[in-house]
């Protein structure tokens, strides 16, 4: 099991904001949405480009290259041209700090 990675203070992000961090060699976009924190891999499953710079519309991130949409809360693909989900990561708050953990190899 990998360790939890300290990302940012829980009060540093406003709703709709995000930060991209390295978690065990993987770029992870951590979003604050509706008062909660969610983390997805910062990659579009359609073409491998980063996705965090795309427009956030509700709980969806829109890929800036080709317009594929993904749920920020779950990583689920919502529209083509992507057909595969993005990995979502466990998130927790400890002592006012947002933490993320790589769980794919547990």
N, C-alpha and C positions, 0 to 999 in steps of 0.2 A: 504494500500500500504506500502511495506517495504521501509526502508531507503537505500540510496546508500552507499555502503561500499567502503572505500578508500583501494586500493589494493597495488599499487606500482607506482613509478614515471614512466611516459611514456617513458623516455629515459633509464630506467634501464635494459630493456630487448632488446636483439638483435633479428632479425628475426629468427624464429624457436625455440626460447626459451620460457619457460613457468614458471609460479609460481602457487602453489596450496594454496588457502586461504579458510578460514571458512566464509561462508556467511549464517548467520542465522541458524547455525548448520549443514550446508551442505558443504562438500568439493567441491570446484569449481576450475577447472584448467583454468587459464587465459593464452592464447597463443598470441604471437605476430607473425603475419604471413602476408607477403606482405605489411608490414607497418601498418597494422590494428590490432586491438585487438579483440579477440573472447573468450568467456567463455562457458564452458560446465561442466556439473556435472562430477566429477571425479569418475565415476563408469561405469563399463561395464554392459550393460543391459542383457548380456548373463548369467553372474554368480555373479554379484555384486562386483567383485574385482575392485581395483583402475585401472585407465587406463592411467593416465598422464605419467607414467614411460615408456610407450610403445614407439616404433619408430614413428617418424613423417616423413611421406612420402608425399610430396606435401602438400595438405590440409587435409590429412587423418592421424589419429592416429591409430596405430595398437595395439590391446590389447596384453599385454605381456604374457598372459596366454594361450589363444586359437586362437589368430590371427584375431578375428573379427575386422573390420575396420569401422571407423566413421568419418564423415566430421567434422573437427574442427570448421568450420564456422557456421554450422547449427545444429550439433548433429545428423544428419541423418545417419542411419546405411547403410553401403555400402556392407558388405559381412557377410555371416554366419560364425560362428554359432549364431550370434546375429540376432534378427529379430525386435527388438524395438529400436527406436531412444533414444538418450541421450538428456536430457533437455539442451537447450542452454539459456543463461542468457543475459539480456540487458547489454551493456557496453557503457560507455561514458568517455570522457576525460574532466576534469575540472581543470583549472590552472596547466596543465602539469601532472596531476595525473590520473591514470586509476581507474575507479570506476565501480562496479558491483552491480546489484540489484536482489534480489529474487522476481520473478514476478508471481510465480505459484498460489498465493493466493490473487491476486489483485481483 
